[in-house]
Amino acid sequence: MWIRAILGAVLVCLLILHFLKRLQTQKNYPPGPPLYITALRFIQAGFRIQPDTFTKLAKEYGTIYSVWEDSVPVIVVSGYESIKEVLIKHSEEFSGRSITPFYRDVVGDKGIVASNGHIWEQHRKFGLVTLRKLGLGKKVLQRQIEDLALQLAETFARENGQPFEPSVHFFSSVSNVICALVFGHQYSLDDEEFVKLMHALNYGVHFGGTFFHLLYEAAPWLMKHIKGPYKGVYAAADVIFAQARKEIEMHKTKLAGNDPRDFIDYYLLQIEEQSKNDPASTYDTETLVHCISEFLFAGTETVNATLQWGLLLMVHHPDIQEKVQKEMEDAFGSSRSINYEDRKKLPYTLAVINEIQRFKYILVASTPRECIKDVTVLGFSVPKGALIIPNIHSILYDSKVWETPEKFNPNHFLDKDGKFVAREELLIFGAGSRECLAKNLAQMELFYFFTILLKAFTFKLPEGVTEVNLEPVGGVIFCPQHYKICALPRVH
């Protein structure tokens, strides 16, 4: 504890020094809290970012305000209309991606999510085209996701209605969806390589947002000399990169030019083609390694956390759980499996899934953008190099947008006739040029896992447990607190 106290004091001193240095340079930027105020609130929150961190500041400083990260202005934008102007109207100006010191040192700046300029333009276009070729929205990928959801249901059934923690099972199943997409195969859950990969992914995800992660971002020059707290996360990154390189080498020996099977195959063919025709090509094996790690990180914990919240909310609202189950029975009976195309026949179920994503948005804010040219936004000057943080929480809990923002209410996504309404205010996947590449994949996964599990089981709290804890665990991803649940097989 004394080490944390000393490091905390160092962090506060650094922030105050930066505040004093920036007093004279903030005049042309949106107003905002002095840096020492931001630091004190961060300390009061237990050195963790909370879901409403940016929204509380917006109530004091307005829909657009500035804070500082080192020497870089960070501009936080709140409210649906303001965020839409930034992400859509000024999509090009805010198409950059800033790489934090920790991310750059541990992971690097290659890939799709972390890259900029020509490399990003090439890889984003390639990623979108390749995901379509691999069958997003088509039968092949749907069957793979459905099979994994059915396997997960079998795993739940083996618990025999006794209390168990679903998070580990979700994590493995969702990870296998990404493995099928990228590697072309699923792993057995007890496969030694898969278990090692899962441990590494889990460690990396939960290190994000911790005290030592944020301290590294604030003082990277100091943290490079304090190796102890970071050994685990560097080791985790090495495991993920090593597995990616191993899969790539295996694919090189079996590459079928006329019949690519997965993302690695398509990428290797792209390297071969571009090396002949494009001297400015940015495709290489090391960038592929980083693309794979991004798919694994971004595609696993986001869906995993949302599914965990989904079951917890169904336990907390048994009437809603029952209504979802009745809708599925009325539409399909007990014998027919549910396909993705069937989602249009399940308006209430779709509304529930969307409301889970709104009510328990899993990120502190949309991924930061970097301004690539000077621009005026909402009446303020934003300089090239500034970071923009779209405060999505400010939309998802806005009483001007939602009837009961503080309550879990599927009616937010239903019209007066009970038909599903897709709400454009649900900007959980971002918007504009940096919208989530695998948005459609995530939606498909949530639909299959949620419907198959609720078709098979009624979820309840363990005997003697009467309260549901809906407070999240702080971090980069807001997961539920650890909880146990009972999956009681339904009699059809």
N, C-alpha and C positions, 0 to 999 in steps of 0.2 A: 504493500500500500504506500509506503514512503517513497518508492521509486515513482509511482504514478503521481503522487502529490508534487514531487520535484519537477517531473516532466510537464505536469499541468501548469505549474507556475511559469516554467520556461515558455510554454505555449502562449499564456496570457501576456507575458512580456513582449514576445515577438509580435503578437497582434497589436498591442498598444504602440510599439515602435512603428509598425506599418501605418497605423492610423495617423500618427504624427507626421509621417513622411507624405501622406496623401492629402492632407488638409488643403494644400494649395492647388491640387490638381483635380479636385472633384467638382469645381465650379460649373463646368459645362455639362455635367452628367445629371441624370435623375437624382433627386434627393434620396437620402437613405439614412439608416442608423449609423452612428459612429462605430468604428470597428470594435471598440472595447465593450460596447453594449451587446453586439453580436457575440463576442467572446464570453461575456458573463452569462448570457442566456444559454449558450452552449454548455457551459459548466453546470448551470442549474438543471439542465436536462440530463445530467449524468454523463457528459461527454458523448452523447448520442444525438443524432438528428431525429426529430420526431415528425410524424405526418403533417402536423399543423404548424411546423416551424415557420415556413415562409408566409403562410396565410395570416398568422398573428402579426407579423411585421407589416403585411399589406394593409391591415386595418389601421395601422398608425401612419404609414408613409405613402399609401396609395397603390394604384394598380401597376405602377412601374417605379421601381426604386433600385438604388445601387448599394452593393456591399463590395468588399474587396477581397481578392485572393492574391496574396503576395503583391505584385505591382500591377495586376490585371483587374480592370473593373468588371464586376459581375452584376449584371442587370437582371433583376427578377421581374417577370411579367405575370400578372394575375388577371382573372376574369376572362370569360369566354371570348368576347369581342376583341379584347386586347391580344390574347394569345393567338386567335385566328389571324389577326393582322400580321403578327410576327411570323408564324409558321407557314402561312399560306400566301398572303399578299407579298411578304418580303422573304419568301422561301429561298431565293437565290442568294440574297445578301447574308442570310443566316444558315448557309449550307455547310459551314465548316464544322469540324469536330476538334475540340480542345482535348489534348491528352494530358491527364494529371501526372505529376511526378511519380507517384506510386505506380500507376498503370503503365507508364512508359518504362520504368525500371524493371517491373516484374513481367509484363506481357509484351510491350513494344507497341509500335504504331503502324503495324501492317494489318492486313485483313480488310474487312468491309466496314465494320462499325467504327474502327479506330483510325481509318485512313482519311486523307484529304486529297484535293486536286485531281490530277489525271488518274492516279491509282484508284481513288475512290470511285470516280466516274466509270472507269472500265469495270471494276469489280461489282459495283452495285448493279449495273446493267446485266453483267454476266450472271449474277446471283438471281435476279428476277427471272431471266430467261430460263436458267437451269432449273429453278424450282418448278416452273410451269412444265418443263419437259419431264421432270421426275414425277409429275402426276398430282400436283396440288389441286384438290377438287376432283380428282379422277379416281377410278375404282381401285387401282393398285395400292396407292398410299392409304386410301380409306380402309382397305382390308387389313393392312398392316396395323393401323391404329386400332381398329376394332378387335383384332386378335389380341393385341397387348391389353386392351381394356377387359376383354373376357378372361385373359390369364390373371389379371389383377383381381377380378371378381372371384376366381377360383382360390386365389391366395387369401382373400378375405373370408371365404367360406370355410377354409381350414382352421380359422380361429374359433369355430363352433359357437359363435355368439358371445364369446368371452371378451373382456376388455383388451384392446390392443391399440398401439400407436400407429396410425396410418401413414405418417410422414415418410418413413423409410421406404415403404412399398410404393408410394406415389413417386418418389424421387427416382427409384430404379426403373419403373415402368415408363415414365416420361423420358428419361435419358435414353432408353432403348428405342424410342421413336426417332430421336435425333441420330442415334447410331445406325438405324436402318436407312435413314435418309442419306447420311454422309458416308458411312462405311459399306452400306449395301447388305448388312446382316445385323441380326439381333444377337445379344449375348445371353447365355444362360445366367440366371441370377446368382448362381454360386461359382461362376467362372472367376478364376483368380485374377485375371487381368481386369475384368469388369468391376470386381469388388474394389480393387486398387484404384481404378479410375473414378468410381463413385466416391470413395473416401477423399480423393484429391479435389474433385469438383465441390463436394460438400464443404471441405475446409476452406477453399477459396471463396465460395459464396458467403460463408458466415464470418470470414475475416473482414469483408467489406463493411464499412460503417463503424467498425470498432474504434476504441480509443487510439490504439497504435496505428491503425490505418489513417485516421484523420490527422494524427500528429505527424505522420510521414508527409502528408500533403502540405501541412503548414510549414514544416522545416525539413525538407528532403536532404539538405546539406548536412544537417545534424544526424538524421536517422541513418544515413549511410555508415555512420561510425558506431551505431548501436545495432548489432546484428541479431542479438538473441530473439527478440519478438518476431522476427521476419523469416527465420529459418524454415518454419513450417509452410508458409505461403510460397516461398521460392521452391521448396521441394514439391509442393502440390503442382505448381506450374510446370516443373520439369517432368512430372509423371504424365501430365496431359499432353505436353509436346512430344514426349517420347512415344506415347501410344499413337499419336497422329502420324509421326514419322514412320513407325512400324507399319501402320496400315497403308501408307502411301507406297512404301517399298514393296509390299505384298501386291498392291494393285498394279504396279509397274510390270510385274512378272506375268500378270494375267490380263492385261489390258486388251479388251476386244474393241478394235477401232469402230466397227459398225454397230456395236451393241453396248454402249455405255450403260452401266447398271446403277450408278450412284453419283453423288457430288464429286468424289475424288476422280472417278473415271472421266467425267466431263471436264474437270479442271486440267487433268493431265493431257487430254486431247487438245485443250485450248492452249496449253504451253507449247505443244508441238506445232500447232497451226500458226500461232502468233510469232514464234521464233523464225518462221519462214517469211511471213508477210508483213510484219510490223516491227520495225527497228525500235519503236518507242514502247514496245509491249512491257507491261508491268507484271506479267504472270510469271511466277517462279515457285519452286517447291516450298520455300520458307514462308512465302505469303499464304500458300495453301495451308500450311500448319496453323497459322494464325486464324485463318477463316474457320478451320475445324474447331479450334478452341472457342471461338466466338459463338458458333452454333451450339456447342455443348453448354457453355455458361448461360447464354441468353435464352436458349430454348428449353432448359431444364428447370431452373429454379422458379422462373416466372409462372409457368403452368403448374408446377408442383405447389407453390404457395397458394395460388388461386383455388386449386382443388381442395387443399386443406381448409381454406376458409369456407368453401362451398359446403363441405360436410358439417363443419362446425355450425354454420348458419342453419342448416337443415335440422340439426339437433335442437338448436335454439328456437326454431320456428316449425314445430312438428305439423302444424296446420298447412303450411306451405309445402312441406315435404309430401304430405298426403295428397295435396292437390296436384302436384307434379305427377305422382304415381297414378292417380286416377285419370289424368289427361292421357298418359301413355296407354293405359288399359283401354280407355274409350276409343282411342285412335287405332290401336293395333292388336288389342287382345293380349293373350299371354303367350302365343306361340311364335309370333313374327318378330324377327330381329329388326332393329331400327337402323336405317341407313341415313347418311348425311342429307340426302335429298328430302327425307321425311321431316326435316326440321320445320318446314313451313306448316306442317300439320300440328305442330306443338308450340303454339304462340305463347302459352303461359310458361312452359319450360324454358323457351328462349328468353323470355322476360326475366325469369329467375337467374339464369346464367349471366345475363347482362347486368342485372342488379348486384350480383355478387362482385363483379368486376368494378362496378361504381362504388359500392358501399365499402369495399375493402380493397381499394387501389393499393397495389403492393410496392409502389415506388414513392420516394419522397417528392419527386418531381420528374417531368419528362427529361430525357437525357440532354445535357447542356449542348447548346450550339455555339459555334464561334462565328463572329461577324467577319466576313472576308473583305468588306469594303466599308468606308464611312457611309452612314445612312442616318436619316432622321426618322424616328419612330415615335408615334404618340406625342409629338411635340418636343421630343428630346433628341439631342445628338448622341449617337452611338458610334464610337470610333472603331476602326478596323482593329481586330484582335480582342475586342471585348467578348465576354461570355454572356450568353443569354440563357436564363433558366426559366422555362415555361412552368408555372406553378399550377399543375393540373388539379391538385387538390382544391384550389380555389373555385374551380368549375364544378367539380363533383359534389361539393357540399354547399352550393350556392342556392339559397332559398328563392332567388329570382328564376332559376332554371328548373329546380325540382320541387315538387309539392311538399315532400317531407324529407329533406336532405339528410337529417340526422337519424332517420329510421330506415330499416331494411324494408323496401316496398316495391315489389315487382310491378305494381301498377304504373310506375314511372315509364315503363316500356310497353304499355298497352293503351289502345285508344278506347273510346266509350263503348265500342262493340266487342272488345276483348281481343282485337287483332294486334299482333306484334308490331311495334314501331321502332325502327332503328333510329337512335338519337345521335345526331351529329355532334352533340356536346360531349359524348363519351370518347374523349380524345386520349384514351389510355395507350394507344399504339403510336401516338404522335400524329403528325400530319406534314404534308409538303414533301420536300426532297429527301428528308431523313426519316420518313415514316417507316415503321418496323418492317423489315424485309419479309419476315415469316408470320405476318399478321394472320393470313388465311390458315396457315398450319396450326397456329395456336387456337384459333376459333374451332377448328375441326377437332383437335384433341380435347378441348373442354367439353364439346358436345358429346363425343363418344364416351369419354370416361364418366361424365356426370350422368348421362341417361342410362348407361349399362349398369352402373352401380345402384342407382335408385330403382331401376327395374328389378334388380335381384334382391335388394336388401331394404329393410327399414333401419335407419340409424338412430340409436338412442345413447344416452349417457349411461355409464356404468351404475350399477345399483348403489345407492347411498350418495351419489353425486347429484347435486340439485342446481348448481350454478354453472353457467358457461362464461369463461373469461374471453372477452372479445378485444382485450388490449393487445396490441401487436408487440413483437420483439423488435426493437429498433435496429436499424442497420441500413444497408443499401437496398435490401429486400425486406419488406415488412411481413414477416411470417406470424402465424398464431403462436401463442405460448404452447409448449408441449401439452398435448392432451390425449386422453384415451377415449375410445368409443366402442360401442358394441354394434356389430353388423348382424342383424337378425334376418335370416332368410325369409323371403316373402312366399306365401302359399298362393299359387295361381290356380 
